[in-house]
Amino acid sequence: MKKLQTAGLIMVFLAGSFFTAFAQEARSKTATRTETIKLKYSKAQDLYTILMPYKSREGIIQPLHDLEVITLADYPENIEKMLAVIKELDVKPVDLLFTVQLILGSETDESKTDEPLANDPVIKELRNLLKYRSYVLLDTSLIRAMDLELSEVTLGKNAELLLRIRPRFIKEEKKGVIQIGTELRRKGELLQGQNPQRDWATLIGSNFTIKPGEKTVVGVSKMDGQGKGLILIISGIIVN
């Protein structure tokens, strides 16, 4: 009698396990939702990395890099979470406009300071921090840049300088802030070889943060033995 009872319990357990496994398999087959999204601004590979934590073990995230399309297959609740992330991230990049000034500072000839610079608050502050007595504007330029994209502009009388800038706009409660990576290079000799290229010397390299409309000194590159230095100043605004 006991053997029959034991056998019956085993059968009930096996049946329960079978129906549980069957239900899970049925759920995975019938409850899966598939979405294909054509991205407007984001890269499919970038979103693939971001969306992975939202995917179930059975889910699929398939990016198509050439078309910038991403296909999602997962449980409906996971799909909704991933769609919400895509909606938040796949937005038009912030369009930024930067004004760049290249200034020559000198420890002599105070009278040679350009008149517009004489009353500039940034230059007045530099007078308290640096030994330079005169400040002359060598070049100025506007740079239109997109959020997270690299932009370049040549500076100098003979276009001997190259400024590279990569901004990142960070939303905050009010206007937000702009993180900027910059590099000012000077053109050197053309190096010979299978793939000739210019030998660029880095004069100023800096990473900093500014508020839209704010003006700041990026850095100073001293000229050895001349009592002079190149000063890079930048300001930025949002144009969209």
RASULWO-V326367 format. One record per residue. N is the residue number from 1. SS is DSSP state (a for helix, b for strand, c for the rest). OMEGA is omega in degrees with one decimal (999 if undefined). D_FIRST is the distance of its C-alpha to the first C-alpha in Angstrom with 1 decimal. Layout:
n->N ss->SS omega->OMEGA d_first->D_FIRST
n->N ss->SS omega->OMEGA d_first->D_FIRST
//
This chain:
n->1 ss->c omega->178.9 d_first->0.0
n->2 ss->a omega->179.5 d_first->3.8
n->3 ss->a omega->180.0 d_first->5.3
n->4 ss->a omega->179.2 d_first->5.2
n->5 ss->a omega->178.8 d_first->6.4
n->6 ss->a omega->179.6 d_first->8.7
n->7 ss->a omega->179.8 d_first->9.9
n->8 ss->a omega->178.6 d_first->10.6
n->9 ss->a omega->178.5 d_first->12.6
n->10 ss->a omega->180.0 d_first->14.4
n->11 ss->a omega->179.0 d_first->15.4
n->12 ss->a omega->179.3 d_first->16.7
n->13 ss->a omega->-179.9 d_first->18.6
n->14 ss->a omega->179.7 d_first->20.1
n->15 ss->a omega->178.5 d_first->21.1
n->16 ss->a omega->178.4 d_first->22.7
n->17 ss->a omega->-178.8 d_first->24.6
n->18 ss->a omega->-177.9 d_first->25.7
n->19 ss->a omega->176.7 d_first->27.1
n->20 ss->a omega->178.5 d_first->28.7
n->21 ss->a omega->179.7 d_first->30.4
n->22 ss->a omega->-179.9 d_first->31.4
n->23 ss->a omega->178.6 d_first->32.9
n->24 ss->a omega->179.4 d_first->34.8
n->25 ss->a omega->179.3 d_first->36.2
n->26 ss->a omega->179.2 d_first->37.1
n->27 ss->a omega->-179.0 d_first->38.9
n->28 ss->a omega->-177.5 d_first->40.8
n->29 ss->a omega->-172.9 d_first->42.0
n->30 ss->a omega->-175.8 d_first->42.7
n->31 ss->c omega->-179.7 d_first->43.8
n->32 ss->b omega->178.2 d_first->46.3
n->33 ss->b omega->-179.0 d_first->49.9
n->34 ss->b omega->177.8 d_first->52.9
n->35 ss->b omega->174.1 d_first->56.4
n->36 ss->b omega->-173.7 d_first->59.6
n->37 ss->b omega->172.5 d_first->62.4
n->38 ss->b omega->-176.3 d_first->66.0
n->39 ss->c omega->-179.5 d_first->67.3
n->40 ss->c omega->-172.9 d_first->70.8
n->41 ss->c omega->-175.1 d_first->71.8
n->42 ss->c omega->174.0 d_first->69.0
n->43 ss->c omega->-177.7 d_first->68.1
n->44 ss->a omega->-178.1 d_first->64.7
n->45 ss->a omega->178.6 d_first->64.0
n->46 ss->a omega->-179.9 d_first->64.8
n->47 ss->a omega->177.7 d_first->62.4
n->48 ss->a omega->179.8 d_first->59.7
n->49 ss->a omega->-177.9 d_first->59.7
n->50 ss->a omega->-174.0 d_first->59.7
n->51 ss->a omega->-175.1 d_first->56.8
n->52 ss->a omega->-179.7 d_first->54.4
n->53 ss->a omega->-178.5 d_first->52.8
n->54 ss->a omega->-175.2 d_first->52.0
n->55 ss->c omega->173.9 d_first->50.0
n->56 ss->c omega->-179.9 d_first->46.3
n->57 ss->c omega->-178.8 d_first->44.6
n->58 ss->c omega->-174.8 d_first->44.4
n->59 ss->c omega->-179.0 d_first->47.9
n->60 ss->b omega->171.4 d_first->51.1
n->61 ss->b omega->-175.5 d_first->54.7
n->62 ss->b omega->176.6 d_first->57.2
n->63 ss->b omega->173.1 d_first->60.9
n->64 ss->b omega->-169.3 d_first->63.7
n->65 ss->c omega->-176.0 d_first->66.6
n->66 ss->c omega->-177.8 d_first->69.4
n->67 ss->c omega->-173.8 d_first->68.7
n->68 ss->c omega->177.1 d_first->67.6
n->69 ss->b omega->177.8 d_first->64.5
n->70 ss->b omega->-179.8 d_first->61.0
n->71 ss->b omega->-178.5 d_first->57.8
n->72 ss->b omega->173.9 d_first->54.7
n->73 ss->b omega->-176.2 d_first->51.1
n->74 ss->b omega->175.0 d_first->48.4
n->75 ss->b omega->-175.6 d_first->46.5
n->76 ss->a omega->-177.7 d_first->48.8
n->77 ss->a omega->177.4 d_first->48.9
n->78 ss->a omega->177.9 d_first->49.9
n->79 ss->a omega->-180.0 d_first->52.5
n->80 ss->a omega->179.1 d_first->54.1
n->81 ss->a omega->-178.3 d_first->54.5
n->82 ss->a omega->177.3 d_first->56.1
n->83 ss->a omega->178.3 d_first->58.4
n->84 ss->a omega->178.0 d_first->59.5
n->85 ss->a omega->179.8 d_first->60.4
n->86 ss->a omega->179.8 d_first->62.3
n->87 ss->a omega->-178.8 d_first->64.2
n->88 ss->a omega->-173.4 d_first->65.3
n->89 ss->a omega->-176.6 d_first->66.4
n->90 ss->c omega->-178.6 d_first->67.8
n->91 ss->c omega->-179.1 d_first->71.0
n->92 ss->c omega->179.3 d_first->74.7
n->93 ss->c omega->178.2 d_first->75.9
n->94 ss->c omega->179.0 d_first->78.4
n->95 ss->b omega->-174.0 d_first->82.0
n->96 ss->b omega->177.0 d_first->84.1
n->97 ss->b omega->-178.4 d_first->87.9
n->98 ss->b omega->171.9 d_first->89.3
n->99 ss->b omega->-175.8 d_first->92.9
n->100 ss->b omega->175.3 d_first->93.8
n->101 ss->b omega->174.4 d_first->97.0
n->102 ss->b omega->-172.1 d_first->98.2
n->103 ss->b omega->176.0 d_first->100.8
n->104 ss->b omega->176.2 d_first->103.1
n->105 ss->b omega->-178.7 d_first->103.6
n->106 ss->b omega->179.8 d_first->106.6
n->107 ss->c omega->179.9 d_first->107.8
n->108 ss->c omega->174.6 d_first->111.4
n->109 ss->c omega->179.5 d_first->113.3
n->110 ss->a omega->-176.9 d_first->111.9
n->111 ss->a omega->-176.4 d_first->114.3
n->112 ss->a omega->179.0 d_first->112.5
n->113 ss->c omega->178.6 d_first->109.4
n->114 ss->c omega->-175.8 d_first->108.8
n->115 ss->a omega->179.2 d_first->109.7
n->116 ss->a omega->-179.0 d_first->106.3
n->117 ss->a omega->-175.3 d_first->104.5
n->118 ss->a omega->-178.4 d_first->106.7
n->119 ss->c omega->179.6 d_first->105.1
n->120 ss->c omega->-179.0 d_first->101.6
n->121 ss->a omega->179.4 d_first->99.3
n->122 ss->a omega->178.9 d_first->97.3
n->123 ss->a omega->177.2 d_first->100.5
n->124 ss->a omega->178.2 d_first->101.7
n->125 ss->a omega->179.2 d_first->98.5
n->126 ss->a omega->179.6 d_first->98.9
n->127 ss->a omega->179.5 d_first->102.4
n->128 ss->a omega->-176.0 d_first->100.9
n->129 ss->a omega->-175.5 d_first->98.3
n->130 ss->c omega->180.0 d_first->100.2
n->131 ss->c omega->-175.5 d_first->103.6
n->132 ss->c omega->-178.7 d_first->104.7
n->133 ss->c omega->179.0 d_first->107.7
n->134 ss->b omega->-178.3 d_first->108.0
n->135 ss->b omega->-177.1 d_first->105.4
n->136 ss->b omega->179.4 d_first->106.1
n->137 ss->b omega->179.1 d_first->103.9
n->138 ss->b omega->-177.0 d_first->103.5
n->139 ss->b omega->174.2 d_first->101.2
n->140 ss->b omega->-176.4 d_first->98.9
n->141 ss->b omega->173.4 d_first->96.2
n->142 ss->b omega->178.0 d_first->93.5
n->143 ss->b omega->173.6 d_first->90.1
n->144 ss->b omega->-175.1 d_first->87.7
n->145 ss->b omega->176.0 d_first->84.1
n->146 ss->b omega->179.1 d_first->80.6
n->147 ss->c omega->176.7 d_first->77.7
n->148 ss->c omega->178.7 d_first->76.1
n->149 ss->c omega->-179.0 d_first->78.6
n->150 ss->b omega->176.1 d_first->81.3
n->151 ss->b omega->-178.1 d_first->85.0
n->152 ss->b omega->174.6 d_first->88.2
n->153 ss->b omega->177.2 d_first->91.9
n->154 ss->b omega->-179.4 d_first->95.0
n->155 ss->b omega->178.5 d_first->97.4
n->156 ss->c omega->-178.4 d_first->100.8
n->157 ss->c omega->-179.2 d_first->104.3
n->158 ss->c omega->-179.2 d_first->103.4
n->159 ss->c omega->-177.1 d_first->99.7
n->160 ss->c omega->-178.7 d_first->99.1
n->161 ss->b omega->178.7 d_first->96.1
n->162 ss->b omega->177.3 d_first->92.7
n->163 ss->b omega->176.4 d_first->90.4
n->164 ss->b omega->-176.3 d_first->86.7
n->165 ss->b omega->176.5 d_first->84.6
n->166 ss->b omega->-178.1 d_first->80.9
n->167 ss->b omega->173.1 d_first->80.1
n->168 ss->b omega->-179.4 d_first->76.8
n->169 ss->b omega->-179.8 d_first->76.8
n->170 ss->b omega->-179.0 d_first->74.4
n->171 ss->c omega->173.2 d_first->73.8
n->172 ss->c omega->-174.2 d_first->74.3
n->173 ss->c omega->-176.7 d_first->74.8
n->174 ss->c omega->-175.9 d_first->78.5
n->175 ss->c omega->-176.0 d_first->80.2
n->176 ss->c omega->178.6 d_first->77.9
n->177 ss->b omega->-179.7 d_first->79.2
n->178 ss->b omega->171.1 d_first->80.1
n->179 ss->b omega->-173.6 d_first->79.0
n->180 ss->b omega->169.3 d_first->81.4
n->181 ss->b omega->-177.2 d_first->81.6
n->182 ss->b omega->175.2 d_first->85.1
n->183 ss->b omega->176.7 d_first->87.0
n->184 ss->b omega->-177.5 d_first->90.8
n->185 ss->b omega->175.5 d_first->92.0
n->186 ss->b omega->-178.1 d_first->95.4
n->187 ss->b omega->178.8 d_first->96.3
n->188 ss->b omega->-179.1 d_first->97.3
n->189 ss->b omega->177.0 d_first->98.5
n->190 ss->b omega->-179.0 d_first->96.9
n->191 ss->b omega->-179.5 d_first->95.0
n->192 ss->c omega->-179.8 d_first->95.4
n->193 ss->c omega->179.6 d_first->92.7
n->194 ss->c omega->177.9 d_first->90.5
n->195 ss->c omega->-176.8 d_first->89.6
n->196 ss->c omega->178.1 d_first->92.5
n->197 ss->b omega->179.7 d_first->91.7
n->198 ss->b omega->173.0 d_first->93.4
n->199 ss->b omega->-176.7 d_first->93.1
n->200 ss->b omega->177.0 d_first->92.1
n->201 ss->b omega->180.0 d_first->92.6
n->202 ss->b omega->179.6 d_first->90.5
n->203 ss->b omega->-178.6 d_first->92.7
n->204 ss->b omega->173.8 d_first->90.4
n->205 ss->b omega->-173.7 d_first->86.6
n->206 ss->b omega->171.4 d_first->84.8
n->207 ss->b omega->-174.5 d_first->81.7
n->208 ss->b omega->-179.0 d_first->82.3
n->209 ss->b omega->176.3 d_first->81.4
n->210 ss->b omega->171.7 d_first->83.8
n->211 ss->b omega->176.9 d_first->83.7
n->212 ss->c omega->-178.3 d_first->85.0
n->213 ss->c omega->-179.1 d_first->88.8
n->214 ss->c omega->179.8 d_first->89.0
n->215 ss->b omega->-175.8 d_first->91.4
n->216 ss->b omega->175.4 d_first->90.8
n->217 ss->b omega->179.6 d_first->92.1
n->218 ss->b omega->-178.6 d_first->89.8
n->219 ss->b omega->-178.9 d_first->91.6
n->220 ss->b omega->176.3 d_first->94.8
n->221 ss->b omega->-176.8 d_first->95.9
n->222 ss->b omega->174.7 d_first->98.8
n->223 ss->b omega->-173.2 d_first->101.6
n->224 ss->c omega->173.1 d_first->102.4
n->225 ss->c omega->-176.5 d_first->105.9
n->226 ss->c omega->-177.4 d_first->107.1
n->227 ss->c omega->-178.3 d_first->106.1
n->228 ss->b omega->178.2 d_first->104.4
n->229 ss->b omega->175.2 d_first->100.8
n->230 ss->b omega->-178.7 d_first->99.0
n->231 ss->b omega->179.5 d_first->97.1
n->232 ss->b omega->-180.0 d_first->94.4
n->233 ss->b omega->-175.7 d_first->93.8
n->234 ss->b omega->172.1 d_first->91.3
n->235 ss->b omega->-177.1 d_first->90.3
n->236 ss->b omega->177.2 d_first->87.7
n->237 ss->b omega->174.7 d_first->86.9
n->238 ss->b omega->-176.5 d_first->84.3
n->239 ss->c omega->174.7 d_first->85.8
n->240 ss->c omega->999 d_first->82.8
//
